[in-house]
Amino acid sequence: MGVINISIKKGQKQIYGWMIHPFSVTDKRTIEQFYNDLPLGVLSEENQELEVKVFLGDNIRDISNGVALNCPIADATKSFGECIELRLQDIPTIQPSAGKNAFNILLQESSQLYLPNMKENGNEKECMKFNFVNYLQENNAGWVGKDTAESLGREFIKHITEAIWYIDMCGVKKFKDRGYSIPTSPNNQARVMNENHALDKPVRSIADSGTTTIYNANKFRSGDIIKKYEPLVDALQKLEDWVPLDISPYCLDNPTKRYVYLNGFEKAFPFKVGHYSFNSGNNSFNVTWVWKVNICVSESERMNESQKLTSGLEEL
Protein backbone atom coordinates (compact mmCIF):
# COMPACT_ATOMS: atom_id res chain seq x y z
CA MET A 1 0.00 0.00 0.00
CA GLY A 2 1.33 3.42 -0.97
CA VAL A 3 0.05 6.99 -0.94
CA ILE A 4 -0.65 9.79 -3.42
CA ASN A 5 -0.91 13.55 -2.83
CA ILE A 6 -4.14 15.20 -4.08
CA SER A 7 -5.02 18.85 -4.68
CA ILE A 8 -8.06 20.43 -6.34
CA LYS A 9 -8.02 23.96 -7.79
CA LYS A 10 -10.66 26.15 -9.37
CA GLY A 11 -9.02 28.86 -11.41
CA GLN A 12 -6.25 30.33 -9.23
CA LYS A 13 -7.89 29.20 -5.97
CA GLN A 14 -7.01 25.95 -4.23
CA ILE A 15 -10.18 24.47 -2.73
CA TYR A 16 -8.80 21.13 -1.52
CA GLY A 17 -5.37 19.82 -0.50
CA TRP A 18 -2.64 19.05 -0.64
CA MET A 19 -3.88 15.92 1.15
CA ILE A 20 -2.37 12.42 1.36
CA HIS A 21 -4.62 9.52 0.27
CA PRO A 22 -3.93 5.78 0.54
CA PHE A 23 -3.33 4.16 -2.80
CA SER A 24 -2.44 0.70 -4.09
CA VAL A 25 -0.19 0.18 -7.12
CA THR A 26 -2.57 -2.61 -8.17
CA ASP A 27 -5.53 -0.20 -8.36
CA LYS A 28 -7.34 -0.81 -11.67
CA ARG A 29 -9.43 2.38 -11.67
CA THR A 30 -9.00 5.23 -14.10
CA ILE A 31 -8.21 8.74 -12.80
CA GLU A 32 -11.84 9.74 -13.42
CA GLN A 33 -13.15 6.79 -11.38
CA PHE A 34 -10.73 7.57 -8.56
CA TYR A 35 -11.83 11.23 -8.58
CA ASN A 36 -15.52 10.28 -8.47
CA ASP A 37 -14.86 7.96 -5.51
CA LEU A 38 -13.20 10.65 -3.38
CA PRO A 39 -15.33 11.70 -0.36
CA LEU A 40 -14.96 15.42 -1.12
CA GLY A 41 -17.59 17.30 0.85
CA VAL A 42 -15.83 20.55 -0.08
CA LEU A 43 -17.19 20.35 -3.62
CA SER A 44 -20.51 22.11 -4.07
CA GLU A 45 -23.02 20.84 -6.62
CA GLU A 46 -21.93 23.64 -8.92
CA ASN A 47 -18.28 22.56 -8.70
CA GLN A 48 -19.16 18.91 -9.22
CA GLU A 49 -20.66 19.83 -12.61
CA LEU A 50 -17.50 21.53 -13.86
CA GLU A 51 -15.12 19.95 -16.32
CA VAL A 52 -11.91 18.72 -14.66
CA LYS A 53 -8.39 18.46 -16.10
CA VAL A 54 -5.61 16.41 -14.50
CA PHE A 55 -1.91 17.25 -14.10
CA LEU A 56 0.77 15.13 -12.42
CA GLY A 57 4.30 15.69 -11.12
CA ASP A 58 6.98 14.37 -8.78
CA ASN A 59 6.44 17.20 -6.28
CA ILE A 60 3.85 19.92 -5.61
CA ARG A 61 6.06 22.64 -7.14
CA ASP A 62 6.38 20.90 -10.49
CA ILE A 63 2.92 19.85 -11.66
CA SER A 64 3.14 20.05 -15.45
CA ASN A 65 2.24 16.70 -17.03
CA GLY A 66 -1.31 16.72 -18.42
CA VAL A 67 -3.01 13.31 -18.33
CA ALA A 68 -6.36 12.12 -19.76
CA LEU A 69 -9.11 11.24 -17.27
CA ASN A 70 -9.48 7.72 -18.74
CA CYS A 71 -5.84 6.88 -18.05
CA PRO A 72 -5.31 4.14 -15.40
CA ILE A 73 -4.22 5.93 -12.24
CA ALA A 74 -1.57 3.33 -11.36
CA ASP A 75 0.15 3.74 -14.74
CA ALA A 76 -0.09 7.54 -14.64
CA THR A 77 1.44 7.92 -11.16
CA LYS A 78 4.19 5.46 -12.00
CA SER A 79 5.17 7.41 -15.13
CA PHE A 80 4.62 11.04 -14.10
CA GLY A 81 4.70 11.22 -10.28
CA GLU A 82 2.45 10.74 -7.26
CA CYS A 83 1.32 14.38 -6.87
CA ILE A 84 -2.03 14.86 -8.64
CA GLU A 85 -3.62 18.28 -9.23
CA LEU A 86 -7.23 18.29 -10.42
CA ARG A 87 -8.08 21.63 -12.04
CA LEU A 88 -11.74 22.55 -12.27
CA GLN A 89 -12.48 24.69 -15.29
CA ASP A 90 -14.15 28.01 -14.42
CA ILE A 91 -16.56 27.95 -17.34
CA PRO A 92 -18.69 24.78 -17.72
CA THR A 93 -19.29 23.43 -21.18
CA ILE A 94 -22.22 25.29 -22.77
CA GLN A 95 -24.57 23.08 -24.73
CA PRO A 96 -26.62 24.87 -27.40
CA SER A 97 -30.35 24.53 -26.79
CA ALA A 98 -33.44 25.15 -28.87
CA GLY A 99 -34.09 28.37 -26.94
CA LYS A 100 -30.65 29.93 -27.65
CA ASN A 101 -28.99 31.19 -30.77
CA ALA A 102 -25.81 29.21 -31.47
CA PHE A 103 -24.15 32.25 -33.05
CA ASN A 104 -24.75 34.31 -29.91
CA ILE A 105 -23.23 31.56 -27.78
CA LEU A 106 -20.10 31.46 -29.95
CA LEU A 107 -19.88 35.24 -29.86
CA GLN A 108 -20.14 35.25 -26.07
CA GLU A 109 -17.44 32.60 -25.77
CA SER A 110 -15.13 34.51 -28.12
CA SER A 111 -15.25 37.59 -25.86
CA GLN A 112 -14.70 35.70 -22.58
CA LEU A 113 -11.56 36.87 -20.73
CA TYR A 114 -9.05 34.30 -19.47
CA LEU A 115 -5.90 34.40 -17.36
CA PRO A 116 -2.91 32.04 -17.43
CA ASN A 117 -2.47 29.50 -14.64
CA MET A 118 0.47 30.36 -12.39
CA LYS A 119 2.06 28.38 -9.56
CA GLU A 120 0.59 29.30 -6.20
CA ASN A 121 3.57 27.84 -4.33
CA GLY A 122 7.20 28.58 -5.17
CA ASN A 123 9.88 31.18 -4.63
CA GLU A 124 9.12 34.88 -4.17
CA LYS A 125 9.27 35.67 -7.88
CA GLU A 126 6.73 32.91 -8.68
CA CYS A 127 4.49 34.19 -5.87
CA MET A 128 4.71 37.67 -7.41
CA LYS A 129 3.43 36.28 -10.73
CA PHE A 130 0.57 34.50 -8.94
CA ASN A 131 -0.36 37.70 -7.06
CA PHE A 132 -0.22 39.73 -10.27
CA VAL A 133 -2.69 37.32 -11.91
CA ASN A 134 -5.00 37.79 -8.92
CA TYR A 135 -4.62 41.58 -9.32
CA LEU A 136 -5.70 41.31 -12.97
CA GLN A 137 -8.63 39.07 -12.02
CA GLU A 138 -9.81 41.53 -9.33
CA ASN A 139 -9.76 44.32 -11.94
CA ASN A 140 -11.65 42.29 -14.57
CA ALA A 141 -8.65 42.11 -16.89
CA GLY A 142 -7.46 39.23 -19.05
CA TRP A 143 -7.05 37.93 -22.58
CA VAL A 144 -9.66 36.76 -25.06
CA GLY A 145 -9.29 33.00 -25.51
CA LYS A 146 -7.54 30.40 -23.36
CA ASP A 147 -4.73 29.85 -25.86
CA THR A 148 -3.98 33.58 -25.98
CA ALA A 149 -3.91 33.76 -22.17
CA GLU A 150 -1.50 30.83 -21.92
CA SER A 151 0.83 32.22 -24.61
CA LEU A 152 0.76 36.03 -24.85
CA GLY A 153 -0.68 36.45 -21.35
CA ARG A 154 1.97 34.27 -19.74
CA GLU A 155 4.76 36.12 -21.57
CA PHE A 156 3.32 39.51 -20.55
CA ILE A 157 3.15 38.52 -16.87
CA LYS A 158 6.67 37.12 -17.03
CA HIS A 159 8.11 40.34 -18.47
CA ILE A 160 6.17 42.73 -16.22
CA THR A 161 7.16 40.86 -13.05
CA GLU A 162 10.79 40.69 -14.23
CA ALA A 163 10.69 44.48 -14.68
CA ILE A 164 9.20 45.04 -11.22
CA TRP A 165 11.77 42.65 -9.72
CA TYR A 166 14.64 44.51 -11.42
CA ILE A 167 13.37 47.94 -10.35
CA ASP A 168 12.97 46.66 -6.80
CA MET A 169 16.55 45.33 -6.88
CA CYS A 170 18.12 48.55 -8.23
CA GLY A 171 15.96 51.06 -6.37
CA VAL A 172 13.67 53.81 -7.66
CA LYS A 173 16.14 56.59 -6.78
CA LYS A 174 18.78 55.24 -9.18
CA PHE A 175 16.29 55.33 -12.06
CA LYS A 176 15.15 58.86 -11.20
CA ASP A 177 18.77 60.04 -10.98
CA ARG A 178 19.26 58.82 -14.55
CA GLY A 179 16.16 60.60 -15.87
CA TYR A 180 13.70 57.66 -15.90
CA SER A 181 10.19 58.01 -14.52
CA ILE A 182 8.79 54.90 -12.82
CA PRO A 183 4.97 54.52 -12.57
CA THR A 184 3.85 54.22 -8.95
CA SER A 185 0.79 51.99 -9.29
CA PRO A 186 0.00 50.48 -6.85
CA ASN A 187 0.52 53.83 -5.13
CA ASN A 188 2.80 52.63 -2.33
CA GLN A 189 5.15 50.56 -4.53
CA ALA A 190 7.83 53.27 -4.89
CA ARG A 191 7.71 54.09 -1.18
CA VAL A 192 8.16 50.42 -0.24
CA MET A 193 11.09 50.07 -2.67
CA ASN A 194 12.86 53.13 -1.25
CA GLU A 195 12.33 51.91 2.32
CA ASN A 196 13.75 48.50 1.38
CA HIS A 197 16.87 50.02 -0.16
CA ALA A 198 17.47 52.10 2.96
CA LEU A 199 17.79 48.92 5.05
CA ASP A 200 21.16 47.30 5.77
CA LYS A 201 19.70 43.79 5.83
CA PRO A 202 18.12 41.58 3.12
CA VAL A 203 14.41 42.09 2.41
CA ARG A 204 14.05 38.70 0.74
CA SER A 205 14.20 35.33 2.43
CA ILE A 206 17.29 33.28 1.53
CA ALA A 207 15.24 30.08 1.70
CA ASP A 208 12.66 31.43 -0.78
CA SER A 209 14.85 33.54 -3.07
CA GLY A 210 18.02 31.47 -3.31
CA THR A 211 18.18 29.49 -6.57
CA THR A 212 20.22 26.40 -7.40
CA THR A 213 21.08 25.32 -10.95
CA ILE A 214 23.13 22.40 -12.28
CA TYR A 215 25.15 23.10 -15.45
CA ASN A 216 26.41 20.29 -17.66
CA ALA A 217 30.01 20.27 -18.85
CA ASN A 218 30.65 22.44 -21.91
CA LYS A 219 33.20 20.64 -24.08
CA PHE A 220 33.02 23.21 -26.89
CA ARG A 221 33.92 26.49 -25.16
CA SER A 222 34.86 29.41 -27.35
CA GLY A 223 38.16 31.25 -26.92
CA ASP A 224 36.38 34.27 -25.42
CA ILE A 225 34.62 32.10 -22.82
CA ILE A 226 37.86 30.32 -21.87
CA LYS A 227 39.68 33.63 -21.40
CA LYS A 228 36.80 35.26 -19.49
CA TYR A 229 36.43 32.51 -16.90
CA GLU A 230 39.97 30.98 -16.82
CA PRO A 231 40.92 32.18 -13.28
CA LEU A 232 37.61 30.94 -11.83
CA VAL A 233 37.75 27.59 -13.65
CA ASP A 234 41.38 27.00 -12.55
CA ALA A 235 40.54 27.76 -8.91
CA LEU A 236 37.49 25.49 -8.93
CA GLN A 237 39.40 22.70 -10.67
CA LYS A 238 41.77 22.49 -7.67
CA LEU A 239 38.93 21.92 -5.18
CA GLU A 240 37.28 18.63 -4.23
CA ASP A 241 33.77 17.81 -5.41
CA TRP A 242 30.94 19.53 -3.47
CA VAL A 243 33.25 22.23 -2.05
CA PRO A 244 31.63 25.65 -2.72
CA LEU A 245 33.62 28.56 -4.10
CA ASP A 246 32.46 32.19 -3.78
CA ILE A 247 32.88 33.89 -7.16
CA SER A 248 33.03 37.43 -5.71
CA PRO A 249 36.86 37.66 -5.90
CA TYR A 250 36.66 36.85 -9.64
CA CYS A 251 34.15 39.52 -10.69
CA LEU A 252 33.83 43.22 -9.91
CA ASP A 253 31.46 44.61 -7.26
CA ASN A 254 29.92 47.00 -9.81
CA PRO A 255 26.40 45.56 -10.42
CA THR A 256 26.53 46.19 -14.16
CA LYS A 257 29.94 44.55 -14.62
CA ARG A 258 28.91 41.70 -12.34
CA TYR A 259 25.85 41.14 -14.54
CA VAL A 260 28.08 41.09 -17.64
CA TYR A 261 30.38 38.58 -15.97
CA LEU A 262 27.52 36.25 -15.07
CA ASN A 263 26.01 36.49 -18.56
CA GLY A 264 27.17 33.26 -20.22
CA PHE A 265 28.07 31.66 -16.89
CA GLU A 266 26.36 28.40 -17.88
CA LYS A 267 28.91 27.93 -20.69
CA ALA A 268 32.00 28.56 -18.55
CA PHE A 269 32.98 25.12 -17.27
CA PRO A 270 34.43 22.03 -19.00
CA PHE A 271 33.05 19.90 -16.14
CA LYS A 272 29.65 19.59 -14.44
CA VAL A 273 29.00 22.23 -11.75
CA GLY A 274 26.36 23.38 -9.31
CA HIS A 275 25.48 27.09 -9.07
CA TYR A 276 23.74 28.84 -6.15
CA SER A 277 22.79 32.52 -6.18
CA PHE A 278 20.91 34.85 -3.86
CA ASN A 279 19.90 38.50 -4.27
CA SER A 280 18.76 40.31 -1.13
CA GLY A 281 16.38 42.62 -3.03
CA ASN A 282 18.17 45.80 -1.92
CA ASN A 283 21.86 45.11 -2.68
CA SER A 284 22.68 44.73 1.04
CA PHE A 285 23.82 41.16 0.43
CA ASN A 286 24.28 39.29 -2.84
CA VAL A 287 26.17 36.05 -3.24
CA THR A 288 26.96 33.47 -5.91
CA TRP A 289 28.60 30.12 -5.16
CA VAL A 290 29.75 27.39 -7.53
CA TRP A 291 31.01 23.84 -6.93
CA LYS A 292 32.09 20.75 -8.85
CA VAL A 293 29.52 17.95 -9.15
CA ASN A 294 30.62 14.33 -8.87
CA ILE A 295 29.33 12.67 -12.05
CA CYS A 296 30.01 9.15 -10.75
CA VAL A 297 27.16 9.14 -8.22
CA SER A 298 23.49 8.48 -8.93
CA GLU A 299 21.01 11.27 -9.69
CA SER A 300 19.33 10.88 -6.26
CA GLU A 301 22.70 11.12 -4.46
CA ARG A 302 23.56 14.16 -6.56
CA MET A 303 20.29 15.85 -5.59
CA ASN A 304 20.81 15.04 -1.89
CA GLU A 305 24.38 16.37 -1.89
CA SER A 306 23.34 19.58 -3.65
CA GLN A 307 20.45 20.09 -1.24
CA LYS A 308 22.70 19.60 1.82
CA LEU A 309 25.27 21.97 0.37
CA THR A 310 22.78 24.77 -0.40
CA SER A 311 21.16 24.34 3.02
CA GLY A 312 24.57 24.93 4.53
CA LEU A 313 25.08 28.06 2.41
CA GLU A 314 21.73 29.47 3.54
CA GLU A 315 22.90 29.22 7.16
CA LEU A 316 26.08 31.26 6.53
C-alpha positions in Angstrom: 0.0 0.0 0.0 1.3 3.4 -1.0 0.1 7.0 -0.9 -0.7 9.8 -3.4 -0.9 13.6 -2.8 -4.1 15.2 -4.1 -5.0 18.8 -4.7 -8.1 20.4 -6.3 -8.0 24.0 -7.8 -10.7 26.1 -9.4 -9.0 28.9 -11.4 -6.3 30.3 -9.2 -7.9 29.2 -6.0 -7.0 26.0 -4.2 -10.2 24.5 -2.7 -8.8 21.1 -1.5 -5.4 19.8 -0.5 -2.6 19.0 -0.6 -3.9 15.9 1.1 -2.4 12.4 1.4 -4.6 9.5 0.3 -3.9 5.8 0.5 -3.3 4.2 -2.8 -2.4 0.7 -4.1 -0.2 0.2 -7.1 -2.6 -2.6 -8.2 -5.5 -0.2 -8.4 -7.3 -0.8 -11.7 -9.4 2.4 -11.7 -9.0 5.2 -14.1 -8.2 8.7 -12.8 -11.8 9.7 -13.4 -13.1 6.8 -11.4 -10.7 7.6 -8.6 -11.8 11.2 -8.6 -15.5 10.3 -8.5 -14.9 8.0 -5.5 -13.2 10.7 -3.4 -15.3 11.7 -0.4 -15.0 15.4 -1.1 -17.6 17.3 0.9 -15.8 20.5 -0.1 -17.2 20.4 -3.6 -20.5 22.1 -4.1 -23.0 20.8 -6.6 -21.9 23.6 -8.9 -18.3 22.6 -8.7 -19.2 18.9 -9.2 -20.7 19.8 -12.6 -17.5 21.5 -13.9 -15.1 20.0 -16.3 -11.9 18.7 -14.7 -8.4 18.5 -16.1 -5.6 16.4 -14.5 -1.9 17.3 -14.1 0.8 15.1 -12.4 4.3 15.7 -11.1 7.0 14.4 -8.8 6.4 17.2 -6.3 3.9 19.9 -5.6 6.1 22.6 -7.1 6.4 20.9 -10.5 2.9 19.8 -11.7 3.1 20.1 -15.4 2.2 16.7 -17.0 -1.3 16.7 -18.4 -3.0 13.3 -18.3 -6.4 12.1 -19.8 -9.1 11.2 -17.3 -9.5 7.7 -18.7 -5.8 6.9 -18.0 -5.3 4.1 -15.4 -4.2 5.9 -12.2 -1.6 3.3 -11.4 0.1 3.7 -14.7 -0.1 7.5 -14.6 1.4 7.9 -11.2 4.2 5.5 -12.0 5.2 7.4 -15.1 4.6 11.0 -14.1 4.7 11.2 -10.3 2.4 10.7 -7.3 1.3 14.4 -6.9 -2.0 14.9 -8.6 -3.6 18.3 -9.2 -7.2 18.3 -10.4 -8.1 21.6 -12.0 -11.7 22.6 -12.3 -12.5 24.7 -15.3 -14.2 28.0 -14.4 -16.6 28.0 -17.3 -18.7 24.8 -17.7 -19.3 23.4 -21.2 -22.2 25.3 -22.8 -24.6 23.1 -24.7 -26.6 24.9 -27.4 -30.3 24.5 -26.8 -33.4 25.1 -28.9 -34.1 28.4 -26.9 -30.7 29.9 -27.6 -29.0 31.2 -30.8 -25.8 29.2 -31.5 -24.1 32.2 -33.0 -24.8 34.3 -29.9 -23.2 31.6 -27.8 -20.1 31.5 -30.0 -19.9 35.2 -29.9 -20.1 35.3 -26.1 -17.4 32.6 -25.8 -15.1 34.5 -28.1 -15.3 37.6 -25.9 -14.7 35.7 -22.6 -11.6 36.9 -20.7 -9.1 34.3 -19.5 -5.9 34.4 -17.4 -2.9 32.0 -17.4 -2.5 29.5 -14.6 0.5 30.4 -12.4 2.1 28.4 -9.6 0.6 29.3 -6.2 3.6 27.8 -4.3 7.2 28.6 -5.2 9.9 31.2 -4.6 9.1 34.9 -4.2 9.3 35.7 -7.9 6.7 32.9 -8.7 4.5 34.2 -5.9 4.7 37.7 -7.4 3.4 36.3 -10.7 0.6 34.5 -8.9 -0.4 37.7 -7.1 -0.2 39.7 -10.3 -2.7 37.3 -11.9 -5.0 37.8 -8.9 -4.6 41.6 -9.3 -5.7 41.3 -13.0 -8.6 39.1 -12.0 -9.8 41.5 -9.3 -9.8 44.3 -11.9 -11.7 42.3 -14.6 -8.7 42.1 -16.9 -7.5 39.2 -19.1 -7.0 37.9 -22.6 -9.7 36.8 -25.1 -9.3 33.0 -25.5 -7.5 30.4 -23.4 -4.7 29.9 -25.9 -4.0 33.6 -26.0 -3.9 33.8 -22.2 -1.5 30.8 -21.9 0.8 32.2 -24.6 0.8 36.0 -24.8 -0.7 36.5 -21.4 2.0 34.3 -19.7 4.8 36.1 -21.6 3.3 39.5 -20.5 3.1 38.5 -16.9 6.7 37.1 -17.0 8.1 40.3 -18.5 6.2 42.7 -16.2 7.2 40.9 -13.0 10.8 40.7 -14.2 10.7 44.5 -14.7 9.2 45.0 -11.2 11.8 42.6 -9.7 14.6 44.5 -11.4 13.4 47.9 -10.3 13.0 46.7 -6.8 16.5 45.3 -6.9 18.1 48.5 -8.2 16.0 51.1 -6.4 13.7 53.8 -7.7 16.1 56.6 -6.8 18.8 55.2 -9.2 16.3 55.3 -12.1 15.1 58.9 -11.2 18.8 60.0 -11.0 19.3 58.8 -14.6 16.2 60.6 -15.9 13.7 57.7 -15.9 10.2 58.0 -14.5 8.8 54.9 -12.8 5.0 54.5 -12.6 3.9 54.2 -9.0 0.8 52.0 -9.3 0.0 50.5 -6.9 0.5 53.8 -5.1 2.8 52.6 -2.3 5.2 50.6 -4.5 7.8 53.3 -4.9 7.7 54.1 -1.2 8.2 50.4 -0.2 11.1 50.1 -2.7 12.9 53.1 -1.2 12.3 51.9 2.3 13.8 48.5 1.4 16.9 50.0 -0.2 17.5 52.1 3.0 17.8 48.9 5.1 21.2 47.3 5.8 19.7 43.8 5.8 18.1 41.6 3.1 14.4 42.1 2.4 14.1 38.7 0.7 14.2 35.3 2.4 17.3 33.3 1.5 15.2 30.1 1.7 12.7 31.4 -0.8 14.9 33.5 -3.1 18.0 31.5 -3.3 18.2 29.5 -6.6 20.2 26.4 -7.4 21.1 25.3 -11.0 23.1 22.4 -12.3 25.2 23.1 -15.5 26.4 20.3 -17.7 30.0 20.3 -18.8 30.6 22.4 -21.9 33.2 20.6 -24.1 33.0 23.2 -26.9 33.9 26.5 -25.2 34.9 29.4 -27.3 38.2 31.2 -26.9 36.4 34.3 -25.4 34.6 32.1 -22.8 37.9 30.3 -21.9 39.7 33.6 -21.4 36.8 35.3 -19.5 36.4 32.5 -16.9 40.0 31.0 -16.8 40.9 32.2 -13.3 37.6 30.9 -11.8 37.8 27.6 -13.7 41.4 27.0 -12.5 40.5 27.8 -8.9 37.5 25.5 -8.9 39.4 22.7 -10.7 41.8 22.5 -7.7 38.9 21.9 -5.2 37.3 18.6 -4.2 33.8 17.8 -5.4 30.9 19.5 -3.5 33.3 22.2 -2.0 31.6 25.7 -2.7 33.6 28.6 -4.1 32.5 32.2 -3.8 32.9 33.9 -7.2 33.0 37.4 -5.7 36.9 37.7 -5.9 36.7 36.8 -9.6 34.2 39.5 -10.7 33.8 43.2 -9.9 31.5 44.6 -7.3 29.9 47.0 -9.8 26.4 45.6 -10.4 26.5 46.2 -14.2 29.9 44.5 -14.6 28.9 41.7 -12.3 25.9 41.1 -14.5 28.1 41.1 -17.6 30.4 38.6 -16.0 27.5 36.2 -15.1 26.0 36.5 -18.6 27.2 33.3 -20.2 28.1 31.7 -16.9 26.4 28.4 -17.9 28.9 27.9 -20.7 32.0 28.6 -18.6 33.0 25.1 -17.3 34.4 22.0 -19.0 33.0 19.9 -16.1 29.6 19.6 -14.4 29.0 22.2 -11.8 26.4 23.4 -9.3 25.5 27.1 -9.1 23.7 28.8 -6.2 22.8 32.5 -6.2 20.9 34.8 -3.9 19.9 38.5 -4.3 18.8 40.3 -1.1 16.4 42.6 -3.0 18.2 45.8 -1.9 21.9 45.1 -2.7 22.7 44.7 1.0 23.8 41.2 0.4 24.3 39.3 -2.8 26.2 36.1 -3.2 27.0 33.5 -5.9 28.6 30.1 -5.2 29.7 27.4 -7.5 31.0 23.8 -6.9 32.1 20.7 -8.8 29.5 17.9 -9.1 30.6 14.3 -8.9 29.3 12.7 -12.1 30.0 9.1 -10.8 27.2 9.1 -8.2 23.5 8.5 -8.9 21.0 11.3 -9.7 19.3 10.9 -6.3 22.7 11.1 -4.5 23.6 14.2 -6.6 20.3 15.9 -5.6 20.8 15.0 -1.9 24.4 16.4 -1.9 23.3 19.6 -3.6 20.5 20.1 -1.2 22.7 19.6 1.8 25.3 22.0 0.4 22.8 24.8 -0.4 21.2 24.3 3.0 24.6 24.9 4.5 25.1 28.1 2.4 21.7 29.5 3.5 22.9 29.2 7.2 26.1 31.3 6.5 
